[in-house]
Amino acid sequence: MIRSLFTAATGMIAQQLNLDVIANNLANVNTAGYKKSRADFQDLMYQVVQEPGSSQQAGTSPQGIQIGLGVRPASVGKLHSQGDFESTQNPLDVAIEGDGFLPISLPTGETVYTRSGALKLNEVGSIVTSDGYELSPAITVPPDALSINIAPDGIVTVRQPGQAVAAQVGQLQLARFQNPGGLRSRGRNQFEETESSGPATLTNAGESGVGTIAQGFLESSNVSVVEEIVQMVTGQRA
């Protein structure tokens, strides 16, 4: 009786973690570039009362007696599937079609990565994130630019008064990881590399298996509200 109570308690703790993960997914359903999380579980140790194959009066035990002692969380990982695209008509909004992350330079000198392409211009014309962090490499738009064009390969060109040909001011590069599920989530739509993710490989968009850039679009979160609500009801019942 006591053992069954403690075993059931491990299941309740596990389901509470599952509900916490689901709640965070639902909270970020409208967060651009958000990748949903999933909790994975594994069973705990077993009390072996009788070994499978052990001797019995009638021969050997075909299955034995093994009593499980509960469950525990194994991991909470990100699922980096593609989200839907939303047209914004904003020339500084970009979505990544396929694999890759936008590298961002922090004031500390660190480089972090994001799937959120809601870009802006700061007071000196640099293309920055919503938090004001510059892309890596940095791209600066001239103050007299009439329009900005971002090609699928990431090349940024601007039209200026009196110029018949658009001028190139930079190129967006994308980072790729061997194991994107191993990236550490920092919040603010940012990821940082870890030993598990492997080092970032920077390349131009559309090359070496990296995705392309879609200007005027944002990638929505890959959260399915219906799926998450079903999982929440299942977790609460469990």
Secondary structure, DSSP 4 states (H G I P E B T S, - for coil): -HHHHHHHHHHHHHHHHHHHHHHHHHHTTTSTT---EEEEEEE--EEEEE-TT-EETTEE-SS-EEEE--EEEEEEEE--PPPPEEE---TTBEEEESS-BEEEE-TTS-EEEES--B-EE-TTSBEE-TTSPEESS--B--TT-SEEEE-TT-EEEEE-TT-SSPEEEEE-EEEE-S-GGGPEEEETTEEE--TTT---EEEETTSTT--EEEETEEEPP---HHHHHHHHHHHHH-
